[in-house]
Amino acid sequence: MLQSPNTQSTPSIPTHSAETLTAGGQTAQIKLSDQTYLLRITRAGKLILTK
């Protein structure tokens, strides 16, 4: 079977479930260095990340 040339050379990107990050709720805090961000799942099922 032939594989796409990009399949072998593309590094794996970590994938995280938003539901896991929010522990089944609607919001989670995400820290980056000394900054804290708020991840929110909207009623429409979209994600919003705010500082």
C-alpha positions as CSV (number, residue, x, y, z in Angstrom):
1,M,0.0,0.0,0.0
2,L,1.4,3.4,-0.9
3,Q,1.4,6.2,1.7
4,S,1.3,9.9,1.2
5,P,4.8,11.5,1.5
6,N,3.6,13.9,4.2
7,T,2.3,11.0,6.4
8,Q,5.9,9.9,7.3
9,S,7.4,13.3,7.8
10,T,4.7,15.1,9.7
11,P,5.2,15.0,13.5
12,S,2.3,13.9,15.7
13,I,0.3,16.7,17.1
14,P,-1.0,16.1,20.7
15,T,-4.8,15.8,20.8
16,H,-6.9,16.6,23.9
17,S,-10.6,16.3,24.5
18,A,-12.2,19.6,25.5
19,E,-14.6,17.6,27.7
20,T,-11.7,16.1,29.5
21,L,-10.0,19.5,30.0
22,T,-13.2,20.9,31.5
23,A,-13.8,17.7,33.6
24,G,-17.3,17.4,32.0
25,G,-18.2,21.0,32.7
26,Q,-18.2,24.1,30.5
27,T,-14.9,25.8,31.5
28,A,-11.3,25.2,32.2
29,Q,-8.3,27.3,33.1
30,I,-5.2,26.8,31.0
31,K,-1.8,28.2,32.2
32,L,1.0,29.3,29.9
33,S,4.0,30.6,31.8
34,D,2.6,33.3,34.2
35,Q,-0.6,33.8,32.1
36,T,-4.0,32.1,32.8
37,Y,-6.5,31.6,30.0
38,L,-10.1,30.5,30.2
39,L,-11.3,27.8,27.8
40,R,-15.1,27.8,27.4
41,I,-17.5,25.4,25.6
42,T,-20.5,27.4,24.3
43,R,-24.0,26.2,24.1
44,A,-23.5,25.7,20.3
45,G,-20.6,23.4,21.0
46,K,-17.9,25.8,19.9
47,L,-14.7,26.7,21.9
48,I,-13.7,30.1,23.1
49,L,-10.2,30.8,24.6
50,T,-9.9,34.1,26.4
51,K,-7.2,35.8,28.4
